Amino acid sequence: MYNIKIQNCNNIINGELVVEEGKLNIFYGINGTGKTTIAKAIEFSTELPKIKNLQSFFTEKSASVYINPDIGKVLVFNEEFVRDIVFKEDEVIQNSFEVFLKTPTYSQKKAQLDEQLQSLHNIMKQDEEIQELQRVLNQLISKFKRNANGELTKTGVYKSVLSKSNLYNIPKELDTYREFITNTDINIQWIDWKSKGDAFDIGDGCPYCSEILNRTVHNQRKDIFKLTYKKTDSQNLKDLLDLLESLRIYIKPDKYDELISYIKEDSPEDVISAILKKLLLELEVMLNRFTAIAEFGDKRIVLADISKLDQQINEMEFPQNFFEIFGGEKIENVIKRINDQVVELHSQAKILKREMGALKGIMQATIQASQTDINEFLKTAGINYELVILAEDETNSRTILRQCFSEKRTNVTKIREHLSWGEKNAFALILFMYYAFMQEADLIILDDPISSFDTNKKFAILHRMFKNIGKRNISLDGKTVLFLTHDFEPITDFIVLGKLGKDKVQACFIYNEHGTIKQHQIDSNSDVKLIITECSDVAKNTNINIVSRVAFLRKLSELNGRNGEWNLVYEILSSLIHVSEIKRKIGNNEYIDIPPEEIAIGMSKIKEYILDFDYDEIKNNIYTREGIKRLYTIETNAYLKVQLFREMNEILSHNEVKITQMDSAWYKFIDETYHIENDYLHFLDIIKFNIVPSYIIDNMDEIVYRL
């Protein structure tokens, strides 16, 4: 049970509500109660900035919502869901895989499969030697660049290697610098230092020590040094050799010596190019295997790849007798560890493919069941479209809509422009049901979802969402649902007619009394009345004012078809309501006398309900300005006050009542909404529950009290 306290949010100054867990909670309230505010306040309860946006204009106190115990995930069906989640261009609903296909069965099977696919990836994560080898290989291969044709470009390290004179081939003219150039601890920094010093070589003195120079020899050395040494080239060579040194234990000794000699010596370009290309080819082959293993273990394999499973496993295996440069015990141990696992995985491939095939079968069965379920609902609701779910796997799924107006089903683009308002919202409600079910929401809020639909759509929506009449075990049955509505039919259907068990649904009437929300439990046995029963009870109730008793008795005559004596009752009471002599209406403003014997029959029937009924007494003393006003002043029931106000407006002129043009809007509302002829078959007990908005009563009071 959730206890919810809402304060200072929009038109709610204070409200305390109770929502029962695991049930459909129908909160029935008239327009203006604050149902949408309740929905938003609960939805935003953990988001302070959004709660602040609900700040009431009636008080400066901060808006707040307190819920005990805390609610986890809350999902709301409202305009935002219809606007943001469904019917985007030609897509029925976003995240369709999550909505329709990620069932508990699918998730369980997929988790088992993923666990098997993780074995090779664990080698990469747990084997530090392999991780370090992969890191150095990536560093080395990153030193070389290729053009669009895949050829090595003569830039960076490759350009430095091709240099004819370098750290290892010192020109004889620069032999005096040998001890600096060959010192691997300082040579790169020294070359940089010496190159920068040339900017100060402007006189006969050495720019480094200020001694007198042999300018001819010095200039010759300087020119050769500039042509031979650059910090970048020297650094590139040093980095390359350092990386090769770190890989030495994985390279055949003779091949390592050969590789180093080609780099250090003045070797022909084609020879250097050939040996580097072979080195990089072997690097790429190893790295490709490492990448294939990592991707396979990272669960990137998807159901669409079942037919490629053997090929994917083959791409992880290190080829035998391929490597010419790499070799030796260390690298062979690495290769063997990986290839042994690949061989084992090959042996499991048939099992994996069978399990993945079963998983795909589960997915296809789910697709078929979901499509059938939703399309049967659309047909029942008179929506002439069908849903199609297209899915290969978790990364490749979408939903489309097809029209059913012709034999040739064609896809619907710009869905919003084709569906009517009612079709969009009815369809969206069922999509929301799937969405909320798969999201495993702790509380689902439906904010006045069906009030604007025709009876057929209401029935189709309610029964699909809560009765689980579809072919899939997906509904809101047993979920914690807050159903905010000003439509009484859900209460009639689920509680009065008992189409949901008492353990699955509760209904409350919520009312906003000048900013305070009140919640009252509805007892289907005593609080919900058949209109024919209520009319009879009110007409007989001597504790109710006579004007209301007359109005309800006239309604009872209508419900009895105005047949026989009931027609006489209707004619007599209509004459009384219009404060006239007893007449029979035969046309517009045309009346004739009713024979005395028929009046007597009608009066006798009336007195079965109103024992002391005296037509003239009531007409002359009650149906007057003073009589109605007196009854109105002492009446405490809001609905009955409306009936008295309507009667006052009937017997007085508009100049006396003074209903202005501005008043006519709300008066039209009460005239049509609370007219005694406009009630449903079932309705909430009007004597016990206040179903009239406060502002209506306030407006009527103001008019009556100034009469």
N, C-alpha and C positions, 0 to 999 in steps of 0.2 A: 504494500500500500504506500503510495506516494502522497505526502502532505505538502501542498503547494501554497505559498503565501506570496501574493503579488501586491505591491504598493506603488502608487504614484506613477502608473503607466497609462498614458493616454487618458481614456475616460474612466479608468479604474483607480480610485484612491486607495481602496483596501479590498482585498478578497482572499478568502481561504477556501481552497478546493481540495478534494480527496479523489485520487485516481486509484482504482484497484488494479493490482498486477494480474497479468494473465487473462484479462477480460476485455471485452468491448465495452467501453465507458461512453454511453451516449449522453452528451450534455445538450439538452434542448433549451434554447433560449430565443426570445424574439429579437428582431433586428434592433441594433443599438445597444445590445447587452455588453458587447466588448469581446466577442468570441475570437476575432482575429488577433486582438491584443493579447488574449490568454495564450493563443498558439505561439505568437512571436515571443512573448515573455518567457515561456518555457523553453523554446528553441534557443533563445539568447542567454539563458540563465548562467552560463559559464563564460560569457563574453561581455565584459563590462562596457567596452565602447558601444556595442550594439544596444545594450540595455539603456545606456544614456540617451540613445536616439528615441526611446519610447517615453521620455520625460513628459509628465502630465503638465498641461497648461493651467490646471486648477490649483496647483501648489508649487512652491519652490523646493519642497523636500525631494531628495534624490529618488529616482526610480530604482526599484530593487525587486529581486525575485529570490525566494528561499525555498529549496526543495529538500525534503528529508524522507527517505535517504537520498543520496546523490543519484541522479539518473546518468547513465552512461551515454550511449549514442541515441540522439533524438532525430528523427526524420519527419519532415512536414510535407504534406501534399498541399500545395498552394500555387499561386500564380507563378512564383519563382521557379518551381519545378517544371511547370509547363513551358515556361519561357527559356530556361537554361539547359534542361536535360533532354527533352524530347523534341522531335520534329525539327531537326537542324537540316535545312536544305533537303537532301534525299535520304537522310539517315533517320530511322524511326527513334532510336534511343542510343545515347552514348554508352561506351563501356559495355557493349552487348554481351561479351563473353562473361563478365562478372555478373550480369543481370540474369542471364538465361542458362548458362552452361556450367558455372563453377559450383556444382552441387557437392554435398558432402562425399558422395561416392566417387565423383571425379577427383576431388581434392585428395582423398585417401589413396586412390590408385596412383595419382601423379606423384604424391610424396614417396610412395614405395619405389616408383621408377626412378625418381631423382636421386634417391639414396644409392641405388645401384650405379647410376651414372657418375657418381662422385668419386669413385675409387681412384681413377687416374689423376684427377685433380688433386687428391690428397697427397700424391707423390710430390707434385710441384710445391704444395704448401709445407710439407713436412721434411723434404730432403733439402737441407741447406746447401749441399754441394751442387745440386742441380740448379737451385736458385742463383747461386753465385756464378755458375757457368753461364746461365742465361743472361745474367746482368752484364758480364764482360763481353759476351758475344754481341749483345745489343749495342754496347759502347763502341766496339770495334767497327761494326757494320755501319754505325751512324757517321763514321769519319769519312765515308765515301758517298759521293752523289752520282746519280745516273740521269741521263737525258731521257727524252720521250721514247727513244728506241732501245733503252735499257743499257746503253754503253756508258762506261765510266767517263765522267767529265773531268777535264784537267783543271780541277780547282781543289782548294783545300789540301788534304793530306796527299792525295794522288799527285798533285802538282809538286808538292814538296819532295816526294819520293823520286820523281822524275828529274829533279835538279841534278846537274852533272857534278857540281861541287857542293859539298855539304859538310856536316859535322865530322864525317868520317873520311873525307877526301880533301885534306887541307892543301890549298895551293902553296907551292914552295915559297912564293913571295911573302906568305903570311905565317911562315914557320915560326917566326919569333913569338906568335900568339898561341902556339900549340898548347902550352900548359893551361891556358884559359879555356880554349875551345874544347879540349878533351876532358875537362873536369866536369863531370855530369852533375855535380852539386851546384855549380855556379854558372855554367856556360850560357844558358838561356838568358839569365839576368845580365851577364857580362856583355853579351852581344847587344842587348837592348841599351845598356849603359853607354857602350862605345858608339853605337849609332847615334844616340842623342847628343853626344859630345861634339859631333862634327859641326853642329850649328855654331860652336864657339871657335872653330878653327879659322881665325881671321888674320893671324900675324905669323911671324917667324917662330914664335914660341909654341911649345906643345900645349894644347888646350887642356891637357890632363895634369901635366906637371910643370909647365911654364919653362922647361929647358929649351935651348935653341935646337931647332930641328934641321935635319937634312931635307930640305923642302922637296927635292926631286924624289928621293926614296919614300918620303912620307906620303906624297901625293899619289905615287904609284900604289902603295899599300892601301891607301884610302879608297882608291877607285876599285881595286880588286875586291876589297872587303864589301863595298856597297853592292857589287855585282854578285857576290857569293853568299853573303849572310843577311838574312832578315829574321827578326825575332819570330814571326809567324811560322815561317818554314822550319826553323829550328825547333820551335815548340811542337809543331805537327809531327816531326820526325821522332822527337823524344817521347811524345804521347803514344805514338804507334808502337815504338819499341817496348815501352812499358807495358802496353796491353798484350803484346805478343809474349813478353816475359811471363805475365800472369797466366797465359794459356800454355806455357811451355810443357807442363806436365801432361797436357792432352794432345800434344803434337809429336809425331814421330821425330826422334832426335835428328836423323839425317835431313829430314824435310825442314826442321826448324833451322838448322845451320845454313841450309841452302837459302831459305827465305831471308834470313838476316843478312847473309852475304850479298844477296841481290839488292837489298835496300841500302846497305852501307857502301857498296862498291859502285864504281862508275859503270853500271850495267846498261846494255842496250834497252831502249824503251819497250820494244816488243817482248823482250824477255821478262822485264818487270811487270808489264801489263798482263802477260799470260799467267805468271805465278799468282798475282793479286786476284785475277778473275777466278782462278781455281780456288783460292782461299775463300773468297767471298761466296762462291757457289756452295761450298761445303758449309759455310756459316749459315747461309739462307736455308739450306736443307734442314739443318738442326733446329734453327729458330722456327721454321714452319711446323716442325713436329711439336715443339714446345707449345706453339700457339694453338694447334689443333687439339692438343691434350687439354690446355686451359679452357678453351671454348666448350669442349665436350663436357668437361667437369663442371663448368659454370652454368649448366642447364640450358645452354642456348639451343640444344637440340630440341626440335618441336615435332609435333605429330605429323606434320606434312613431310618430314624427312625420313619416315619409316623406310621407304624404299632405298634411301641413300645411307642407311646405317652401316652396312658393310664397307662402303666406300669411305665413310667418315673414320671408321676404325683403321682402315688401311693407311689413311693419311697420317696416323700417329706413329706408325711403325718405322723404325730407322732401317734404311736399306742395307743389306749385307754387301760387303766388298765394294762399297761405293767410295769410301773415304781414302784419299791418297795422302793428304797432308795430316789430317787428324788420325791419331792411332795411339796404341799403347794400352797398358793395363787400366789406367784411370778412365779413359774415355770408353773403353770396352765395358767396364763395370757399369758405367752410367747407362750405356746403350742396352746392356743386358737387363738391367733392372726395369727399364721402360718396356723393352720388347717382351719380356716375360709377362708383364701386366697386359700388354696388347694381345698376346696369344690367349691369355685367360679370358679377356673380354670377347675375343672372337668366339670362344667356346660358349659364351653366354649370349651371343648375338641372336640366336634363334629364340631363346627365352625372352629377351628384350623385345624383339619384334612381335612376338606373340602377345606380350603384355601391352605393348604400345598399340597393337591392333585392337585389343580388347578395350583399351582406354578410348580409342577413336570410336569404337562401337557404342560405348556408353555415351559419348558426346553426340553421336548421330541420333541415338534413341531419344536423348534429351531434347535435341533440336526438334525432332518430329513431334514429341509430346507437347512441347511448348507452342509450336506453331498451331497444332490442332486445337489446343486449349484456347488460345487467344482468338483464333479465327472462328471458332464456334461461338465465342462470346460476341465477336463483332457481328456475326450473322444474327444472333439472338437479339442484339440491340439495334438491328436495322442499319448497321454501318457497312456500306457496300465496298469494303476493301479487305485485303488480306495481308498478313505479315509473312515475310520470308526471312529466315535466319540463314545467313551464309557464314560458315566458319570452317577453317582448316585447323586452327589451334589457338592458343592464348594470344598470339601476336597478330593474328589475321582473322578477324571476324567483323561482321557488320550486319545491320538489319535494314531491309528495304520494304517499301509498301507497294502493293500492286492493286490496280483498280479491278473491280469485278463487274463492271457495267456491260462488258462485252465478253464474248467467248475467248478472245485473245487477251490474255492478261498482260498488261504493260506496266512498267515501273512508273511510279509517281515521283516526279521531281518537284522541289519547292512545296513540300507536303503542307505547310501551313496555309498556303494559298488555295489548296484543294479541299481540305477538311473544313466543315462548318464548326462554329464554336462548340456546339454540343458534341459533335463527333470527336473533336480534339480532346475535350475534357473527359468524356466517357472512356475513350481509348487510353488517355494518359493515366486515369485512375487504375486501370488494370496493369499498365506498365509499372506504375508506382508500387503496386502490390508485389510484383516480382522483385522490383528494385529493393524495397524495404525488407522483403523476406531474405534475399541473398545477403543483404548488409547486416542481418541479424541485429536490427535496431532494438534497443531496450524500450523505447517508447515511440509509437507511431501516432502522429497527429493528422487528422483529416479535418481541414478547416472548411466547413460548410460545403461539402463536395458535390451534393446531388440536388440541391434545392431548385435548380433551374432546369432540371431534366423532366421529360415526360414520364409518365408512369411506367411505360415499358422499359425505358433505359434505367430508371431507378431500380426496378425489380432485377434486371439483368446484372447491374453493377453490385448491388448489395448481396445478392445470393452468390455471385461468383467470388466476391471478396471474403465473405464470412461463412458461407455454407460449404465451401470446398466441393462444388459440384463439377469442377473440371476434372480432367483425367490425370492431372498431376497433383502430387501432394504438396501443393503450394497455395496457401491462402493466409489470411490474417486471423484465422481461427486459433485461439489459444495465445495470441500475442497481446501485449498490453497496448491497447488502442484508445486514444481519446478522439471521439467523434463529435465535433462541435457542429450543431445544426439548428436551423430554425424550421426544419421540416419535421412534422410529427410522424410521418409514415414509417421511419425506421423503428420507432417505439411501438407502433401498432403491429408491424410485421414481426419483429424479433421478440417482443416482450408480451404484448397482449395476445397475439396469435401463437406465441410460444415457438417460433421457428428457430430460436436458439435456446439452449437449455439455460436454466436460471444460474447455473454455475459458470456460464460463459459470458453473460451480459448483465450490466446494470444501467439504469437510466436515472438521470437527475434533471431537475428543472433549475436553471440558473437565471438569476434576475439581478439587474443593476438598479439599485435604489439610491439615486443621487450619489453615484460613485462607489457604493459599497456592493460588492458581488455577494449574493447569497445562493447557497446550493441546497436543494431539497431533494431527497430521495423520492422516486416515483414508485408507488406500489401499484402494480398492474391490476390487482384485485379491487382496489378502492379508489385509486386516483384517476384512472382512465375510464371514461364513460362512453357508452354508445349514445349518440346524440338523442335518439328517441327516448332512452332511459333518463338522460339528464333533463330533457325538456319536461318529461312527466314529473320528475322529482322536484324541479324548480317550481313548476306550476302549482304543485300541491303544498309547497313549503310555506307555512304561514309566517315564518321568520324573515321571508324575503319580501321586498316591497312589491306592491300590487302591480306596478307598471311593468316590472321585469317578469312577474308571473304571467301577465297577459301576453307579453312578447313571446315568451317561451311556449305558451299554450298555442298561440297562433302558428308557431313553427311546427309544433306537434301535429297540428291539423294538416300542414303541408306534407309532413313525412308520412301521414296516413293517406296521402293521395287526394285530399279534399273530396273524398267520396262520401256521399250520403250526408249523414249528420255532421261529418267533419267539415264539409263544405259550408254548412250553416255556421259552424263555429268560426271558421275563417272569415266569413262575411261580417259576422257580428263584431268580432274583435278588430277587424280592419277598420270598421266604422268608428269604433271607440278610439283606436290609435290616431285616426284622423279627426277626432273630436267632432263627429257629425251624427246625424240621425241614422238609425239602422237602415241601410240601403243595400241593394245589390248592384254591383257595377257591371254594366253590359257593354261598355265601350269607353273611349277616351272622354272623360268628363260626362259620361252618361250613366245615370243611376235610375233604378226603379224600386218601388216599395217591395218589401218581403212580406208575404202573407203572415198574419199573426200566429197561425198554427205552426208554421215552419220556424218562426222566431222562438216559439216555445220549445220546440225540439232542440234547437241550437243552445238555448239557455240551459236546458236540462243537462245537455252534454257538458257544457262549461262548468256547471256546479258539481260535476263529478270530481273536478280538480280544484275549483275555487268555490268552496261551499257557500260563502256569504256573498256571492257575486251579485251586485246590483248595478246595472248598466248606468242608469241615470245618476245614481249617487257617485259612482266613480268618475263619470264624465264631468259632472258639475263641480266636484270638490277635489278631485285628484288631478285630472288632466287639465290643470290650469297653471298659469304662471307661478302662483304662490305654492300650489300643491306640489308641482314637480320640483321647484326650488327647495322646498322643505325636505322632500325625500332625498334630493341630491346632497343637501348639507349634512344629513345624518348618515348617509350611506358610506360604508368603509371598504366595500369591495370594488376594485377598480373596474372590472368588467361590467358590473351592474351600473356603475356611475356612467359608463359610456352609453349604456342603453337609456338611462334617464336623460342624458345630455341630448341624445338623438331625438328623443320624444319632445324635449323642450324646443329644439330647433324645428320640430314638426308643427307645434301648436303656436309658436310665436313668429312674428315676421322677422325678416333678416335685419330690418332696421332696429328691432328691439334687441336681438341677439348680438348684432353688430359683428358678424364674421367678415373680416376684411379680405381683400384679395390675397394678402400674405397668409391669412388664416385658412383660406380655402384649400391650400395644399395639404395641411395636416388633417383638416376636417374630411377631405376626400379620402384620406388614408383610413380614418376610423369608420367612415361611412361604408367603405367597401370591405375593410378587413374585419370589422366587428359587427357588421350587419348580421342580424340573427339568422338570415337565410343563407349565409355564406360559410357555415361551419362544415367540417368534414364529418364522416361517419363516426370516427372515434376522435376524441379530443380530451385534453387535460381538464380536470375538474376546475371549472372557472370560479367556484366558490372558495376552494382551498388555495389555489395558486393564482398569483398576480401576473397575468399574461399581457398586461397593458404597459407600454413604456411610460416612465415617469413624466416625460415632457408632455405627453398627451394629457395626462391628468392635470399637470400644472397649467396647461393652456385652457382646458375646460374650466378649471377652478377660477381662473382669472375672469373669464367671461361670465360665469354664473354669479360670482360674488359682486359683480358690478351691475347686475340687473336690478 
